[in-house]
Amino acid sequence: MEDVPLQNGEFKLLTSGQRLREARQAAEMELSEIAAKTRVPLRHLEAVEESRFDDLPGRTYAIGFSKAYARVVNLPEDAFLDDLREEINEAGMEPMRQSDPVQYAAEDPSKVPSAKTAWIIALVGIAVIIGGYYLWRNQYFSGLSSGETAQVADNADADGAAEGDTQNTASSNATVERQADGSITAPATGDVVFTATEDNVWVKFYDGSGKQLMQKQMALGETYVVPADADNPQIWTGRPDAFAITIGGETVPPLGTADRSIKDVPVSASALLARGAAEESTEEE
């Protein structure tokens, strides 16, 4: 915390959030402008300004969002982050529980699955989807009269081509609605956004065919929006912990920890939602 002199010669202590707010006001900026520049949801920025760390998804996000905010209002990052970490430690904030994606040690390339294995996994996934569709279809049509069935079939034929063109975009745009307890309930629409919470973090995004979408050293606070029309977008990085991830403004858990790199991890909205659902299922068991 920073000491600020008062007119009577005494000092008051400013929290990290108060320092951010005063810097923003000195720059004559609205909080909504900070949200637009950092792509951090407004409610999370409000929590940062008020040092309500319990309202943030976890320690990684608290630090990452604050870093991005500090950069926009030109606060000295090193001193500010030292104070912020001390404040977070005093608040007793625990790291967000992370799911366990497929991870590979950077020093052991032999653990990376072969292309054949990846194809087998993909085919199994497709088979499960197709099987689920036909199960639903049979159950749905069994409850319709013959006239209703014919009408539904006609509509399906008319809409089939358009549905095929938009199916990937719709699934990629999926995001989450959360209950008061933070649980995921249903998909909606929104962008998948990665925000770097460290400086000079190398990352590569590519689609299912291996075509590169983006590769660079991302700067602190820099964001990347996963293209909504990308076919099975995936990520490769040595610092999965150094990214804050949101879907339509809702935060999701980090993809891993600092001690392991990740590769070929799907990052579409539907894939990230599936990770969240799997994590919730594990917790319930």
HUFENGI-V486792 format. One record per backbone hydrogen bond with DSSP energy under -1.0 kcal/mol. NH is the residue of the N-H (numbers start at 0). CO is the residue of the C=O. E is the energy in kcal/mol with one decimal. If there is no record, write none. Layout:
nh: <NH | NH>
co: <CO | CO>
e: <E | E>
This chain:
nh: <1 | 3 | 5 | 8 | 11 | 13 | 18 | 19 | 20 | 21 | 22 | 23 | 24 | 25 | 26 | 27 | 28 | 33 | 34 | 35 | 36 | 37 | 38 | 44 | 45 | 46 | 47 | 48 | 49 | 50 | 51 | 52 | 54 | 55 | 61 | 62 | 63 | 64 | 65 | 66 | 67 | 68 | 69 | 70 | 71 | 72 | 74 | 79 | 80 | 81 | 82 | 83 | 84 | 85 | 86 | 87 | 88 | 89 | 90 | 92 | 103 | 107 | 110 | 111 | 117 | 118 | 119 | 120 | 121 | 122 | 123 | 124 | 125 | 126 | 127 | 128 | 129 | 130 | 131 | 132 | 133 | 134 | 135 | 136 | 137 | 138 | 139 | 140 | 141 | 142 | 143 | 148 | 149 | 150 | 151 | 152 | 153 | 154 | 155 | 156 | 157 | 158 | 162 | 163 | 164 | 165 | 166 | 169 | 170 | 171 | 172 | 178 | 181 | 184 | 189 | 192 | 193 | 194 | 195 | 196 | 200 | 202 | 203 | 204 | 205 | 206 | 207 | 209 | 212 | 213 | 215 | 217 | 220 | 221 | 223 | 225 | 229 | 233 | 234 | 235 | 236 | 241 | 243 | 245 | 246 | 247 | 249 | 251 | 259 | 261 | 264 | 266 | 271 | 272 | 273 | 274 | 275 | 276 | 277 | 278 | 279 | 280 | 281 | 282 | 283 | 284>
co: <13 | 11 | 9 | 5 | 3 | 1 | 14 | 15 | 16 | 17 | 18 | 19 | 20 | 21 | 22 | 24 | 23 | 29 | 30 | 31 | 32 | 33 | 34 | 40 | 41 | 42 | 43 | 44 | 45 | 47 | 46 | 50 | 51 | 52 | 57 | 58 | 59 | 60 | 61 | 62 | 63 | 64 | 65 | 66 | 67 | 68 | 69 | 75 | 76 | 77 | 78 | 79 | 80 | 81 | 82 | 83 | 84 | 85 | 86 | 87 | 260 | 104 | 107 | 108 | 113 | 114 | 115 | 116 | 117 | 118 | 119 | 120 | 121 | 122 | 123 | 124 | 125 | 126 | 127 | 128 | 129 | 130 | 131 | 132 | 133 | 134 | 135 | 136 | 137 | 139 | 140 | 144 | 145 | 146 | 147 | 148 | 149 | 150 | 151 | 152 | 153 | 154 | 158 | 159 | 160 | 161 | 162 | 165 | 166 | 167 | 168 | 182 | 178 | 176 | 172 | 245 | 223 | 243 | 221 | 241 | 217 | 215 | 235 | 213 | 233 | 210 | 230 | 206 | 204 | 204 | 202 | 200 | 195 | 218 | 193 | 191 | 226 | 205 | 264 | 203 | 261 | 238 | 194 | 192 | 249 | 190 | 246 | 244 | 256 | 236 | 234 | 232 | 267 | 268 | 269 | 270 | 271 | 272 | 273 | 274 | 275 | 276 | 277 | 278 | 279 | 280>
e: <-1.5 | -2.4 | -3.2 | -1.6 | -2.2 | -2.6 | -2.1 | -2.0 | -2.5 | -2.6 | -2.2 | -2.4 | -2.8 | -2.3 | -1.5 | -1.2 | -2.0 | -1.4 | -2.2 | -2.0 | -2.1 | -2.5 | -2.1 | -1.7 | -2.3 | -1.8 | -2.1 | -2.5 | -1.7 | -1.3 | -2.8 | -1.4 | -1.6 | -1.8 | -2.4 | -2.5 | -2.6 | -3.1 | -1.6 | -2.5 | -2.3 | -2.2 | -2.9 | -2.3 | -1.6 | -1.7 | -2.5 | -1.9 | -3.2 | -2.0 | -1.9 | -2.4 | -2.8 | -1.9 | -2.3 | -2.6 | -2.6 | -2.2 | -1.6 | -1.8 | -1.7 | -1.8 | -1.8 | -1.7 | -2.1 | -2.2 | -2.2 | -2.4 | -2.3 | -2.7 | -2.3 | -2.2 | -2.4 | -2.4 | -2.2 | -2.1 | -2.7 | -2.6 | -2.4 | -2.2 | -2.4 | -2.1 | -2.3 | -2.9 | -2.5 | -2.0 | -2.8 | -2.8 | -1.5 | -1.1 | -1.6 | -2.5 | -2.1 | -2.0 | -2.4 | -2.3 | -2.3 | -2.2 | -2.2 | -2.2 | -2.0 | -1.9 | -2.4 | -2.0 | -1.5 | -1.4 | -1.2 | -2.5 | -2.1 | -2.4 | -1.7 | -1.8 | -2.0 | -2.3 | -1.2 | -2.6 | -2.8 | -2.7 | -2.7 | -2.8 | -2.4 | -2.0 | -2.0 | -3.4 | -1.8 | -2.4 | -3.1 | -1.9 | -3.2 | -1.8 | -1.9 | -2.9 | -2.8 | -2.2 | -2.2 | -2.5 | -1.5 | -3.3 | -1.5 | -2.0 | -2.1 | -1.8 | -2.9 | -2.2 | -3.1 | -2.7 | -1.8 | -2.1 | -1.0 | -2.7 | -1.4 | -2.7 | -2.5 | -2.4 | -2.0 | -1.9 | -2.0 | -2.5 | -2.5 | -2.2 | -2.2 | -2.2 | -2.2 | -2.2 | -2.0 | -1.8>
